[in-house]
Amino acid sequence: MSIKVSLAQIKPYLGNIDKNKELIISYIEKAIEEGSDLVVFPELALTGYSVKDMVPSVAGVPQEFYELSKKISILFGGVEESEKYYFYNTAFYLEDGKLLHKHRKVYLPTYGMFDEHRYFAEGDRFRAFDTKFGRFGILICEDAWHSSGAYILNQDGADYIFILSNSPARGINNGKKLTITESWENISRFYASQLSSYVVFSQRVGYEDGLSFWGGSEVISPMGEIEAKASYFDEELVSVKMKREKIRRARIISPVLKTEKLDLTIRELERIQQEKFK
């Protein structure tokens, strides 16, 4: 079995839902034309990143996306409003006309240029979920910098880990590559090879509120190999087939998941928690 996935590396318009909806739909239609099964957009693709006080006015999922998900599965980032009127930085997964799963960003950065906790509530779980293509797990940007998230998704059965990101450009490494780019690429390759899972990294481009976003979306195989790579700083649609056979092969060659001692991990974490808070 294989999944043809399209990475939509777009440049959203800050706070303009109508324009972003048109932009996203145009990429969904391109992915459908390419015969893809799934199209993946970055974090906050529907709203732009620096929404700040606009958060309450940009929440929701356009009805058109539900209709289009009858033709192709759609994973994208936006703002969610809860029944208690809290707002979340959320990834929505639509399949066959329905919202099959949503992930609320757990780790909201509040350092350096970031101040997400001021505008969003925190998510409180990492959960894998079943799709018609297999078992998926989702992380949103900062979530991926905490290795516990990917570990939990993997232990919950996720064979495909999707990372939706809005990572601003910063740092230069020997004048060749941004240090943040190198860090993200190391994270993706580590998770893929260590967890014997596909990692799909979807990142945006463009300039917004003084920030530059560098792109570089990619699909990494369970062996840690690059299967698809978008350009840096340019809008692009990149498509590739993810083959389940490669997951099988990686787990036969390196069967670390089979020997993972989950009970030991839980026991030791409980001990650490008790010692920290006694």
C-alpha positions as CSV (number, residue, x, y, z in Angstrom):
1,M,0.0,0.0,0.0
2,S,1.2,3.5,-0.7
3,I,-0.1,7.0,0.0
4,K,0.6,9.8,-2.5
5,V,1.0,12.9,-0.3
6,S,1.3,16.5,-1.5
7,L,3.1,19.2,0.6
8,A,1.5,22.6,0.0
9,Q,4.3,25.1,0.9
10,I,2.2,28.3,0.8
11,K,2.5,32.0,1.7
12,P,-0.6,32.9,3.7
13,Y,-2.1,36.3,4.0
14,L,-2.1,37.5,7.6
15,G,-5.6,37.5,9.0
16,N,-7.3,37.3,5.6
17,I,-9.5,34.2,5.7
18,D,-11.1,34.7,2.3
19,K,-7.8,35.0,0.5
20,N,-6.2,32.1,2.4
21,K,-9.3,30.0,1.7
22,E,-8.9,30.7,-2.1
23,L,-5.2,30.0,-1.9
24,I,-5.6,26.7,0.0
25,I,-8.4,25.5,-2.3
26,S,-6.2,26.2,-5.4
27,Y,-3.5,24.0,-3.9
28,I,-6.0,21.3,-3.0
29,E,-7.2,21.3,-6.6
30,K,-3.7,21.0,-7.8
31,A,-3.1,18.0,-5.5
32,I,-6.3,16.4,-6.8
33,E,-5.1,16.9,-10.4
34,E,-1.8,15.1,-9.5
35,G,-3.8,12.2,-8.1
36,S,-2.7,12.6,-4.5
37,D,-4.5,10.9,-1.7
38,L,-3.6,13.5,0.9
39,V,-2.6,17.2,0.9
40,V,-0.8,18.8,3.9
41,F,-0.6,22.5,4.7
42,P,1.5,24.3,7.4
43,E,0.6,25.5,10.9
44,L,-2.0,28.3,10.8
45,A,-2.2,28.1,7.0
46,L,-5.8,29.5,7.1
47,T,-4.9,32.5,9.2
48,G,-1.2,33.4,9.0
49,Y,1.0,33.2,12.0
50,S,1.0,36.6,13.9
51,V,-2.7,36.8,14.3
52,K,-2.5,38.1,17.9
53,D,-5.7,40.0,18.8
54,M,-7.3,38.8,15.6
55,V,-7.6,35.3,16.9
56,P,-11.3,35.4,17.8
57,S,-12.2,36.7,14.4
58,V,-10.4,34.0,12.4
59,A,-11.5,30.8,14.1
60,G,-13.2,28.0,12.2
61,V,-13.1,25.6,9.2
62,P,-14.6,26.7,5.9
63,Q,-17.4,24.4,4.7
64,E,-15.7,24.1,1.3
65,F,-12.9,22.1,2.8
66,Y,-15.3,19.5,4.0
67,E,-16.7,19.1,0.5
68,L,-13.2,18.9,-1.0
69,S,-12.2,16.2,1.5
70,K,-14.5,13.8,-0.2
71,K,-12.0,13.9,-3.1
72,I,-8.8,14.1,-1.1
73,S,-7.9,14.0,2.6
74,I,-6.8,17.4,3.9
75,L,-4.5,18.3,6.9
76,F,-4.1,22.0,7.7
77,G,-3.5,24.4,10.5
78,G,-6.0,27.0,11.7
79,V,-7.6,28.5,14.8
80,E,-10.2,26.5,16.8
81,E,-12.7,28.0,19.2
82,S,-13.9,25.7,21.9
83,E,-17.4,25.5,23.4
84,K,-16.0,27.5,26.4
85,Y,-14.7,30.2,24.1
86,Y,-11.0,29.3,24.4
87,F,-8.9,29.4,21.3
88,Y,-6.4,26.9,20.1
89,N,-3.7,26.7,17.5
90,T,-5.1,23.5,15.9
91,A,-4.3,21.1,13.1
92,F,-7.5,19.7,11.5
93,Y,-7.6,16.4,9.6
94,L,-10.5,16.1,7.2
95,E,-11.4,12.8,5.4
96,D,-14.5,11.8,3.4
97,G,-16.3,15.0,4.2
98,K,-15.8,14.8,8.0
99,L,-13.4,16.1,10.7
100,L,-11.7,12.9,11.6
101,H,-9.2,14.3,14.1
102,K,-7.8,17.6,15.5
103,H,-4.6,18.2,17.4
104,R,-4.3,21.3,19.7
105,K,-0.8,22.5,20.0
106,V,0.5,21.5,23.4
107,Y,3.7,23.5,23.7
108,L,3.2,27.3,23.1
109,P,6.5,29.1,22.9
110,T,6.8,32.3,24.9
111,Y,10.5,33.1,24.4
112,G,12.5,35.3,22.0
113,M,10.1,36.4,19.2
114,F,7.3,34.2,20.3
115,D,4.3,35.0,22.6
116,E,1.7,32.3,21.7
117,H,0.6,31.6,25.2
118,R,-0.9,35.1,25.4
119,Y,-3.4,34.4,22.6
120,F,-3.9,30.6,22.7
121,A,-4.9,28.0,25.2
122,E,-2.7,24.9,25.5
123,G,-3.6,21.5,24.2
124,D,-3.4,18.6,26.7
125,R,-2.8,15.4,24.7
126,F,-0.9,13.6,22.0
127,R,-3.1,11.0,20.3
128,A,-2.5,8.8,17.3
129,F,-5.6,8.1,15.1
130,D,-6.8,5.8,12.4
131,T,-7.3,6.9,8.8
132,K,-8.1,4.9,5.7
133,F,-4.3,5.1,4.9
134,G,-3.0,3.9,8.3
135,R,-2.4,5.3,11.7
136,F,-1.3,9.0,11.9
137,G,0.0,11.3,14.5
138,I,0.3,15.1,14.4
139,L,2.7,17.6,16.0
140,I,2.6,21.4,15.6
141,C,6.0,23.2,15.4
142,E,7.2,23.6,19.1
143,D,5.6,20.2,19.9
144,A,8.4,18.6,17.9
145,W,11.1,20.2,20.0
146,H,9.9,18.1,22.9
147,S,10.8,14.5,22.1
148,S,8.1,13.1,24.4
149,G,5.4,14.1,21.9
150,A,6.8,12.0,19.0
151,Y,7.6,9.1,21.4
152,I,4.0,9.1,22.7
153,L,2.5,9.1,19.2
154,N,4.9,6.3,18.2
155,Q,3.9,4.2,21.2
156,D,0.3,4.9,20.4
157,G,0.8,3.2,17.0
158,A,1.5,6.1,14.6
159,D,3.4,5.0,11.5
160,Y,3.2,8.4,9.9
161,I,4.1,11.6,12.0
162,F,3.1,14.9,10.5
163,I,4.8,18.1,11.7
164,L,3.0,21.4,10.8
165,S,5.3,24.3,11.2
166,N,5.6,28.1,11.1
167,S,9.4,28.4,11.8
168,P,10.9,31.9,11.3
169,A,14.3,32.2,9.7
170,R,17.1,32.8,12.2
171,G,20.9,32.1,12.6
172,I,23.5,31.5,9.9
173,N,25.7,28.4,9.8
174,N,29.0,29.1,8.0
175,G,27.1,31.3,5.5
176,K,25.5,28.3,3.8
177,K,22.4,27.3,5.7
178,L,20.2,28.8,8.5
179,T,20.9,27.1,11.8
180,I,17.2,26.7,12.4
181,T,16.9,24.9,9.1
182,E,19.7,22.5,10.0
183,S,18.1,21.9,13.4
184,W,14.7,21.1,11.9
185,E,16.2,18.8,9.4
186,N,18.1,16.9,12.1
187,I,14.8,16.6,14.1
188,S,12.9,15.1,11.2
189,R,15.7,12.6,10.3
190,F,16.1,11.6,13.9
191,Y,12.4,10.9,14.5
192,A,12.0,9.0,11.2
193,S,15.0,6.7,11.7
194,Q,14.7,6.3,15.5
195,L,10.9,5.5,15.4
196,S,11.0,3.7,12.0
197,S,8.2,5.9,10.8
198,Y,7.5,8.4,8.0
199,V,8.0,12.0,9.0
200,V,6.2,14.7,6.9
201,F,7.3,18.2,7.7
202,S,5.1,21.0,6.3
203,Q,6.5,24.5,6.6
204,R,5.4,27.9,5.2
205,V,7.2,30.6,3.3
206,G,6.8,34.4,3.0
207,Y,7.3,37.5,5.1
208,E,4.9,38.5,7.9
209,D,5.1,41.1,10.7
210,G,8.9,41.3,10.4
211,L,9.4,37.5,10.3
212,S,10.7,35.5,7.3
213,F,9.7,31.9,6.9
214,W,12.1,29.6,5.1
215,G,10.1,26.7,3.7
216,G,12.1,23.5,3.1
217,S,9.1,21.2,3.6
218,E,10.0,17.5,3.3
219,V,9.1,13.8,3.5
220,I,11.6,11.6,5.3
221,S,11.4,7.8,5.0
222,P,11.6,5.4,8.0
223,M,15.3,4.9,7.1
224,G,16.0,8.6,7.6
225,E,16.2,9.3,3.8
226,I,14.8,12.3,2.0
227,E,12.0,11.2,-0.3
228,A,10.7,14.7,-1.2
229,K,12.1,18.2,-0.6
230,A,10.6,21.6,-1.3
231,S,12.8,24.6,-2.1
232,Y,13.8,27.2,0.5
233,F,11.7,30.5,0.6
234,D,9.5,29.8,-2.5
235,E,5.9,28.6,-2.7
236,E,5.6,25.1,-4.1
237,L,3.6,21.9,-4.3
238,V,5.7,18.8,-3.8
239,S,4.2,15.3,-4.2
240,V,5.6,11.8,-3.4
241,K,4.4,8.3,-2.7
242,M,4.9,7.0,0.8
243,K,5.2,3.2,0.7
244,R,4.2,1.2,3.7
245,E,6.7,-1.5,2.7
246,K,9.5,0.9,3.8
247,I,8.1,1.0,7.3
248,R,8.1,-2.8,7.4
249,R,11.6,-3.0,6.1
250,A,12.9,-0.4,8.6
251,R,11.4,-2.3,11.5
252,I,12.8,-5.6,10.4
253,I,16.3,-4.1,10.0
254,S,16.2,-2.3,13.3
255,P,13.5,-3.8,15.6
256,V,13.9,-1.3,18.4
257,L,10.2,-0.7,18.8
258,K,9.7,-4.4,19.6
259,T,12.0,-4.2,22.5
260,E,10.9,-0.8,23.9
261,K,10.2,-1.1,27.6
262,L,7.1,1.1,28.0
263,D,6.4,-0.1,31.5
264,L,10.0,0.9,32.6
265,T,9.6,4.4,31.0
266,I,6.3,5.0,32.8
267,R,7.7,3.7,36.1
268,E,10.8,5.9,35.9
269,L,8.8,9.0,34.9
270,E,6.4,8.5,37.8
271,R,9.4,8.3,40.1
272,I,11.0,11.5,38.7
273,Q,7.6,13.3,39.0
274,Q,7.3,12.3,42.6
275,E,10.8,13.3,43.4
276,K,10.4,16.7,41.7
277,F,7.2,17.6,43.4
278,K,7.5,16.1,46.8
